[in-house]
Structures are given as C-alpha cells and as structure tokens.
Amino acid sequence: MDASRARRTRDPARRAWYARYRQWRFARHYGFLERLPPDPASTLTSRARPCSPSTS
C-alpha cells in the first residue's frame, strides 16, 4: 500500500495521479460530477484524446 505521504510525493506519476484524484473528489463533493459513475478510473480512461492527429 502506498498511502504514506513520503511515497505519494516521491515520483511525478504518483503526484499527478493524486492531484487528479483530489480534483475529482472536490468536483464530486460539490456536485459537478453528478452524472458520472463513482469510480474515477473509469472516467479518466474513457476520455477521447483531445490532441490526436487528424487523419484527413
């Protein structure tokens, strides 16, 4: 389990994940995410990539 603060803040990937999760929890708490499922991983992985190159 990587719940200790030292481990959470050690590498950039974990810091980014925890920062995104904090934003998601804040938005859910204040009612911005009422239509989304309660699992943040499902909301983050199902998004389309906004910067994908055009095939035309």
C-alpha positions as CSV (number, residue, x, y, z in Angstrom):
1,M,0.0,0.0,0.0
2,D,1.4,3.4,-1.0
3,A,-0.6,5.6,1.4
4,S,2.3,7.1,3.2
5,R,3.0,10.8,2.3
6,A,6.6,10.1,1.5
7,R,5.7,7.6,-1.1
8,R,2.9,9.6,-2.5
9,T,5.1,12.6,-3.2
10,R,8.2,10.7,-4.4
11,D,7.7,10.3,-8.1
12,P,5.9,12.5,-10.6
13,A,3.5,9.9,-11.9
14,R,2.1,9.3,-8.4
15,R,1.9,13.0,-7.7
16,A,-0.1,13.6,-10.9
17,W,-2.4,10.7,-10.1
18,Y,-3.1,12.0,-6.6
19,A,-3.6,15.6,-7.9
20,R,-6.1,14.4,-10.4
21,Y,-7.9,12.3,-7.8
22,R,-8.0,15.3,-5.5
23,Q,-9.6,17.4,-8.2
24,W,-12.1,14.6,-9.0
25,R,-13.1,14.3,-5.3
26,F,-13.5,18.1,-4.9
27,A,-15.8,18.2,-8.0
28,R,-17.8,15.2,-6.8
29,H,-18.2,16.7,-3.4
30,Y,-19.6,20.0,-4.7
31,G,-21.9,18.3,-7.2
32,F,-20.1,18.9,-10.5
33,L,-20.0,15.2,-11.4
34,E,-23.5,14.1,-10.7
35,R,-23.9,12.2,-14.0
36,L,-20.6,10.3,-13.8
37,P,-20.1,6.9,-12.2
38,P,-18.5,6.9,-8.7
39,D,-15.2,5.4,-10.0
40,P,-12.6,8.0,-11.1
41,A,-10.6,5.5,-13.0
42,S,-13.5,4.8,-15.4
43,T,-14.0,8.5,-16.0
44,L,-10.3,9.1,-16.8
45,T,-9.6,6.2,-19.1
46,S,-12.7,6.5,-21.2
47,R,-12.0,10.0,-22.5
48,A,-11.1,10.7,-26.0
49,R,-7.7,12.2,-26.6
50,P,-8.1,15.9,-27.5
51,C,-4.7,16.2,-29.2
52,S,-4.9,13.2,-31.5
53,P,-3.7,13.9,-35.1
54,S,-6.2,14.4,-37.8
55,T,-6.5,11.6,-40.4
56,S,-7.9,13.8,-43.2
